[in-house]
């Protein structure tokens, strides 16, 4: 089972790094420099509200937040496991959960 989802996990890890490297700097520039310093006109409340009600914008924000968090979690786990040599905590970090055990023990139909 784990071998089948490993490529998906690596895909999410690399996508999170890409999002963090390419999209975060744009957002930081806009909200941290361009709008406060008056280089660009800040959007009005109504236009932001209309924009945030669109499903594609919500999907974009979900990706902008969740993928870099997955990237961080993956790096943190491997820092604990490989860097700090906490191999005895493997079960606690990413080991067998009760839900996973229950799913593996469930009879297949």
Wavefront OBJ file of the C-alpha trace (Angstrom):
o trace
v 0.000 0.000 0.000
v 2.724 2.459 0.959
v 4.585 1.863 -2.297
v 1.542 2.954 -4.295
v 1.153 6.308 -2.535
v 4.859 7.144 -2.273
v 4.947 8.919 -5.671
v 1.889 10.943 -4.638
v 3.590 11.991 -1.411
v 6.723 13.043 -3.284
v 4.560 14.935 -5.774
v 2.892 16.856 -2.946
v 6.287 17.517 -1.352
v 7.751 18.956 -4.540
v 4.585 20.920 -5.338
v 4.699 22.426 -1.854
v 8.281 23.522 -2.365
v 7.417 25.023 -5.734
v 4.433 26.912 -4.344
v 6.525 28.186 -1.440
v 9.299 29.321 -3.773
v 7.189 30.929 -6.489
v 3.894 32.135 -5.019
v 4.753 33.147 -1.439
v 7.220 35.862 -2.516
v 4.564 37.415 -4.766
v 2.039 37.521 -1.938
v 4.597 38.879 0.498
v 5.615 41.587 -1.956
v 2.020 42.648 -2.602
v 0.759 42.609 0.988
v 4.015 43.636 2.663
v 5.405 46.292 0.334
v 3.365 47.265 -2.707
v -0.006 47.958 -1.047
v 1.236 49.530 2.231
v 3.767 51.786 0.505
v 1.250 52.910 -2.114
v 3.129 51.513 -5.117
v -0.115 49.795 -6.150
v -3.686 50.675 -5.286
v -5.038 48.319 -2.666
v -8.187 46.467 -3.721
v -11.452 47.531 -2.122
v -13.334 45.361 0.345
v -16.112 44.662 -2.162
v -13.743 43.504 -4.878
v -11.831 41.248 -2.460
v -15.082 39.815 -1.133
v -16.287 39.073 -4.672
v -12.934 37.491 -5.482
v -12.922 35.309 -2.361
v -16.426 34.013 -3.058
v -15.251 32.432 -6.319
v -14.508 28.668 -5.999
v -11.298 28.859 -8.029
v -9.903 31.475 -5.643
v -10.754 29.263 -2.689
v -9.014 26.337 -4.356
v -5.989 28.542 -5.017
v -5.839 29.645 -1.371
v -6.208 26.044 -0.206
v -3.258 25.045 -2.406
v -1.272 28.116 -1.327
v -1.650 27.120 2.335
v -1.809 23.324 2.371
v 1.006 22.318 -0.004
v 3.757 24.336 1.727
v 2.516 22.947 5.062
v 2.840 19.426 3.665
v 6.329 20.327 2.426
v 7.258 21.548 5.899
v 5.800 18.459 7.605
v 7.744 16.165 5.287
v 11.005 18.018 5.930
v 10.325 18.087 9.679
v 9.678 14.339 9.783
v 12.874 13.531 7.922
v 14.832 15.979 10.075
v 13.645 14.110 13.152
v 14.180 10.705 11.585
v 17.461 11.158 9.718
v 18.992 14.335 11.088
v 18.371 13.828 14.802
v 18.405 10.011 14.572
v 15.073 9.623 16.359
v 14.329 6.329 14.685
v 12.665 4.980 17.822
v 9.877 7.540 17.316
v 8.988 6.292 13.840
v 5.689 4.868 15.007
v 4.804 8.133 16.720
v 5.855 10.331 13.797
v 4.342 8.458 10.865
v 3.638 4.972 12.004
v 0.598 2.810 12.235
v -2.461 4.686 13.338
v -5.501 2.931 14.794
v -7.503 3.925 11.723
v -4.925 2.450 9.357
v -4.791 -0.750 11.399
v -8.586 -1.002 11.358
v -8.670 -0.510 7.589
v -6.028 -3.195 7.052
v -7.892 -5.669 9.253
v -11.250 -5.023 7.581
v -12.447 -7.930 5.449
v -12.178 -7.329 1.729
v -15.281 -7.835 -0.324
l 1 2 3 4 5 6 7 8 9 10 11 12 13 14 15 16 17 18 19 20 21 22 23 24 25 26 27 28 29 30 31 32 33 34 35 36 37 38 39 40 41 42 43 44 45 46 47 48 49 50 51 52 53 54 55 56 57 58 59 60 61 62 63 64 65 66 67 68 69 70 71 72 73 74 75 76 77 78 79 80 81 82 83 84 85 86 87 88 89 90 91 92 93 94 95 96 97 98 99 100 101 102 103 104 105 106 107 108 109
